[in-house]
Amino acid sequence: MIYTNNLSPIFFESGPLRIHWYGLSYVVGIALAYLVLFLIFKKRKFPTEHLDSAVVYLFLGMVIGARLGHVFFYEAAHYLRNPVDILKIWEGGLASHGAAIGVLLAYLLWIKVRKIEFSKYADTLVLGFPLLAGFVRVGNFFNSEILGNPTNAEWGVIFARLGEDFPRHPVQLYSALMNWLIFVILILVYRKYYDKTPPLFFLFLYMMLYFSGRFIVEFWKDLHGPLQNIPLSMGQLLSVIPILIGLAYFGILLRRKLVRV
């Protein structure tokens, strides 16, 4: 059944206080991701104070990276003309590819400050990312942003707040479900095989699953690629590199296994 999305982006408002669904989704996602990681750290007997400090670095890296990613990947010309607008994060404009780069740089800074090996926590911390990402996409749905292509499917959504009267693919929810499915897969594999896998196995598994899923979901988004002669969006083009890196990692693992045999 076609659903009409006329949801307000504001969850609560009282005087100058205004809480948006998008911000609330972020908070819920971060809280649940932290809870999951805290329980895993306790089970693995990792110092939870390391988790607390890492989360601060990763959060800042995620937000700054997501903003700069949007600025440089999607609207560079506008922000070059209006550099002050880069700071107006409340107006929207975050890119997951930029968030990934920001998180990586923040983690590299954190392990340097803490004098910790890269692989010590990478495979564990990555488990929280898809859980959070799913909630962020729910926030996008409330904001009526990141729209899908028009569709006649029964599960199409009319985004009435945008003045539209035709249904679109609810790609925000596709992305949310994709991320939560990845989270379930990672948790199940982690619980059963963590002690049997080589370092960075889960980091590259997440990279492969997320960016492959992102590449596929982009086909239902109402986006246009940066090059007219290439039928791919910017998000798809940016996803190719991490997919290839993940394939190279698992290719090396497979080759080593074959050599041992």
Protein Blocks (a to p, Z undefined) as FASTA:
>chain_A
ZZddfbdfbfbdghjbccdfklmmmmmmmmmmmmmmmmmmmmnopafklmmmmmmmmmmm
mmmmmmmmmmmmmmmmmmmmmmmlmmmmmngpiafklmmmmmmmmmmmmmmmnopafklm
mmmmmmmmmmmmmmmmmmmmmnopaiadddfbfkbccdfknopabdcddfklmmmmmmmm
mmmmmmmmmmmmmmmccehklmmmmmmmmmmmmmmmmmmpccddfbfklccdfklmmmmm
mmmmmmmmmmmmmmmmmmmZZ
